[in-house]
Amino acid sequence: MTNTKRVGGVLAALGAAIWALPAEAHVKWFAPYIVDATPQPISATLTNTWFWTGIGLVLAFFLATLAVERTFIGRGVLSGLDRISAPLWNRGDDFMRVAIGGFFVAIFAVGGIYLTPDLKTNSELISWAQLLIAICVFSRRTMPIAAAGIIALWVVALREYDLFHLLDYLALGVGVAAYLVMASTDNPKWHARRFMALRWGIAIALMWSSLEKFAYPDWFYPLVEEKPFLTFGMPRDVFIPMAGVSEFTLGFGLLWTPMVRRLSAVSLLLIFFTAVYPFGRIDLVGHAMIMASLFLVAADPCREAKVVAVKMPRTLPRFGNMASVPAGLAVALVVFVTGYWGLHGVFYGLEGADYQPTELSTHTPNKEHPHGSQAVQVAPHSHH
């Protein structure tokens, strides 16, 4: 009994430590950026003490959570979450459809954007398409049209924005579109997987976007200088890599065992709600679909610990085993880091573009150059 209490205490302490490392608002919405600028070499992150400190804290948190999950305390926590969230889960589809519809009504009302605040457009037709998507969400017959509309908005944005930039929003868009299609189908096999598709979409989106904190820490400097309270008193260069680790690993946690994914979802909700105060309605609207999805992940009473609905080879460690946590996290980091730096090199070359933004022009529509190095007055500088 004493050992169980100790494990519970460790879980609570480490959980509080991780929650104190918020993932900031999406930097492209609030600070200047140059998508094709040369990213910081990954070696700078791998030699950063605070990156590994964050990884150590997260691994300890996940391992402690797995240990508690197997005890009567863990079962009690999950049962308590089930009781609290049952009203939401029982109306999960209604909740999600209202959230998606509300999001598209909101960006229709704002006008001048495709899907998020940094994707500016001067086309009025785009805004009316968003209203149509919102209308189509509320009927099962038209939900596939709404799904197609979401993908179409992303594709149309390719006319004005680089593919690498739009990869930030691909997983989320595909996840929401897949949910709408699966929720509308009469096929019980696919219908049952609709929330899994949504969970995968937001998990991948969070892990991908977190890499900006490692590739472009200087993008976050203006935010930290303008709002120093964001770092909770930590030095800037300590906070940013640990915040990146927090965002990546909590996204990773959404794919893990029932307690890990539910606590990860609750942690991310606390982070996103905390960000609304300093960043305002733009942050709330921009993250609305992610936040709605996180509510459903936290409410999901499923006790299965499978990442995907397929049978894993017996040679692999059983999902949920202690050894699977560091192994799974290592694989996820390798895949995403290789993908991010590798694709950036493919699109822009190994050197990228050596530019320094001097004004926040990405937040005003520019018909000819809505983003990128042409949108700002730039001066050459060197990356270290």
N, C-alpha and C positions, 0 to 999 in steps of 0.2 A: 504493500500500500504506500509505504514511504517512497519507494522508487517511482511509482506512478505519479505521485504528487510532484516529485522533483522533475520528472520529464514534462509534466504539465507546466511547471514554473518556467522551465527552459523555453518551452514553446511560446508561452505568453511574452517572455522577455524578448526573444528573438523576433517575434511577430511585431512587437512595438517598435523595435529597432528598424525593421524593414519599412513599416508604415511611416516612419519619420524621414524616409528618403523618397520624396515624391518625384514622379516623372512629371516634368514641367509640361505646360501647354505646348501644342505643336508649334515649333519655333518658326516655321515658315509663315504662320499667321500673324506674328507679332514682331519679327525682326528681319533685317535684310539678309539675303542669302544669294548665292550664286551656285546653281546646280552643277555646272560643269567645272567648278573650281577643284583643284587637286586635293583629295582627302588626306588627312593625316595618316601616315603609314600605320598599319596595324601593329607594327612592332612597338610603337609608342604606347599603345594600350596594353600590350602583353608585358611590358616592362613597368607598368604603372602599379605601384603598391596598393593604391586605393581601389583599383579594379579588382585585384585579388582579395582584398579585404571584403569587398562587397560580395564576391563569389563565395567566400568562406561563410559569411553570415547567412546567405541564402541557402547554401547546402545544409548548414546546421538547422535552419528553420524547416526546410523540407523533410530532413531526416527525423527531426523531432515530431513533426506533424504525422509522418507515417507511423512512428512508434505509438503515438497517442491514438491514432485512428484504429489500431488493432485492439485497443483496450475497451472496457465498458464505458470509460469516459468519452472516447471517440464516438462510440455508438450513440451515447447519450447526446453529444453535441449535434451529430447528424440528425437524430430524431427531433431535437429541439428546433433545428433549422427547418426541418420538414413542416413542423406544426406552424411556425411563424410564417413561412413562405407559401403554405398550401393555397390560400386565397389567390395569390398571384399566379402560381403555377397552374391552377385549374382554369385560369383565364389567360394563359400564356400567349396563345395565338392572337387573341383580341388585343392584349397589351402591346405585342410587337407590331401588329398592323397599325395601331393608333400611333405608336412611336415613329414608324416609318412615314406614315402619312403626315404626321405633324412636322417631321423634319423637312419634308419636301414643301409643305405649305410655308414653313419658316424661310427657307432659302428662296422660294418664289417671292415672298414679301420683301426680303432684303434686295433681291435682284442683282444682276451683274456678276454672278458666279456660276460655275458649273456644279461642283459638288462640295467644295470646301472654300474657305475664305481666301486662300492663296491662288485659286484657279479663277482668275477674273475673265469676264467676257463682256462685250458690248452688245451681244445678240439678245433681243427681246424674246425671240423664238425659244431660246433655251429656258427662260423663266416660265413660259406658258407650257413647255414640255414637262417641267417639274410639277406644275399644278395638275397636269393630266396623270402623271405617275401617282400623285397623292390620291386622286379620285379612284384610280384603278386598284389601289391596294385593298379597298373595302368590299370587293366581291371576289369569290374564289374563281369565277370564270375569267375575270380580268387581271388577276394577280400575275399570271405569266407575262401579260403586256407590261405591267409595272416593272417586272424583272428585266425584260428586254430593254425598257426605257433607261434603267439604271446603267446597264452595260453600254447602251448607245451613247449616253452622256459622256461616259469615260472615253469611248472611241472617238467621238466628235472632238473632245478636248485635245486629242492628238494633233489636230490641225494647228494648234497654237502652243502646245507644251511638249517638251521632250518626253519620250517614253520613260526614261529613267525617273524623271520627276513624278510621272503618273503612277509608277510602281508603288508609291507610298499608299495609294488608295485602291489598288487592284484587288488585293485579298479581301478587304472589307466589302467592296462592291460586289465581288463574286459571291461572297458568303451570304450577303443580304439577298441577292438575286436568287441564289440556290434555295435559300429558305422560302422565298415566295413561291417558287415553282413547286418545291416539295410539299409545302403546306396546302397547295391547291390541288394536288393529285389525289386520285382515289386509290392509288397503289399503296397498300399498307406498309410494304417494305420501305419504300422511299419516304412516305409520310412520316414514319417513325424516326427517320434520320434528319429531319429538318433542323432541329436545334443543334445537332452535332455539326452540321454544315456551318451554321451561324457561329458556333464556338470556335471552329477551326479558322474561320475567316478573321475574327477579331484577334485570335491568338497570333496568327501570322502577321497581321497588320501591326500589332504592338511590337512584336519582336523585330520586324523590319525597320519601323520608324525609330526604335530605340538606338539603332546603330549610328544615327546622326550625331549623337552625343559623343561617340568615339571618333567618327570620321571628321566632324566639324565642330569641335568644342567652342571655337571662336564665335560661331553663330549665336551661342547662348550668352556670351559676355554682355551684350547690351541689356538683355533682360535681367541678368543678375545685378548689374550696376544700377539699373533703374528701380529694381525691386529687391534690395538686398535681403529682406526678410525671407525670401524663398529658400535660402540656403540653411536656415535654422542656425545661423552663426558659424557654419562651417566655411572654410576657405573655398573660394570659387573652384579651384582645380582639384579639390577633394570632393566637393558636392557633385559636379557634373559627371565624372565617371561612375560614381556610386549610384546616381540617379539613373544612369543608363543601364547599369546592372539590374537595378530594381525593376525598371520597365520591361527589360528583356525577360528576366526570370519569372516575373508575375504573369507575363504572357505565356511563357512556357508552362507555368503551373496550371493554366486553364486546360491543358491537355493531359493532366495527370490523374491521380486517384480522386475519389469523391471529395474528401475533406480538403486536399490540397487545392483542387480547382475551385471549390466553394470559398475557401479562405482567400485565395488569390483574387477571385472576383470581388469579394467584399473589400479587400485592400485596395484594388484598383478603383472601386467606386468611391472610397474615401479620398483617394488621391484626386480623382476628377472633380468631385464636389468641392474639395479644398481649392482647386485651381479656379473655380468659377468666381470667387470673390476678387482675387487680384486681376483676372483677365476678362471678366464680365460675360455678357451675353454671347459674344462671338465664340468664346470657348464652349459655352453650354450648348449652343446650337451645333457647332462643328463636331462635338463629341456625342451628340444625342443618340445616334444609333448604336455606338459602342456602349454607352452607358445603359441603354435599354437592354442590350444583349447581355451585359454583365449581370443585371438584375435576374435574368432568366437562368444564367449559369449558377448564380448563388442559390436560386430556388429549386434547381433540378434535383429531384429526390433519387435519381438513378444511383444504384450502388455498384454498378460495373466499373471496373478499373481499367478498361481497355481504351487505348488511345483511338483506335479505329475498330470498326466492326468486322475485323478479319482475324483469322487464327494465326498466331505468331509461331515461327519455327521453334521446336523444342530446344534447339541449340542456343537460343537467345535467353538472357536472364528474364525470369518471370516479371511481368510488369507489376510494380508495386514493391518489389524487393529493394532493400537498401542500396544494393550495388547498382541498381538500374537508374538511380537519381543522378549521381555524378556522370555515369556513362551517357545517359540521355541528354543531360545538359551540355556535355562536351560535344556530342554529335550535333546538337542544335546550333551551338556556337560556330562550329566549323562550317556547317552548311550555309548559315546565314551570312557569316563574315566573308566566306569565299564568294557567295553570290553577290553581295553588295559591292565589295571592292573589285571583284572580277567583272561584273557587268558595267561598273563605272569605267573601268579600263577599256572595255570593248566599245562603249559608246563614245568616250571622250579621249581615249588614248591614255597611256600610262602617266603622262605629265599633266593631263587635264588642261584647264585654263587657269592661269595665275592672275587672279583678279581679287580686288578688295572692294566690297561695296561701301559707298560713302553716304547713301541716303536710303530711306525706307520706301523706295518707289514701287516695290512689289505690291503695295496696298492701294494703288490707284490704277484704274484701267488704262492701259496703253494699247491702242488698237494695233500698232505696228510691232511693238516689242513688249508683250505683257509680262515677260519674265526673262531671267537669264542675264548674261553679262551686258547685253545691249540696253537693258532697261535702266541701268544706273551709270552714273559717271564713275569711271573706275581708274585706278592707278596701279601699275605693277607693284608687286611685292613678292617676297619669298616666303615659302612655307618651311617651317622647321619641324 
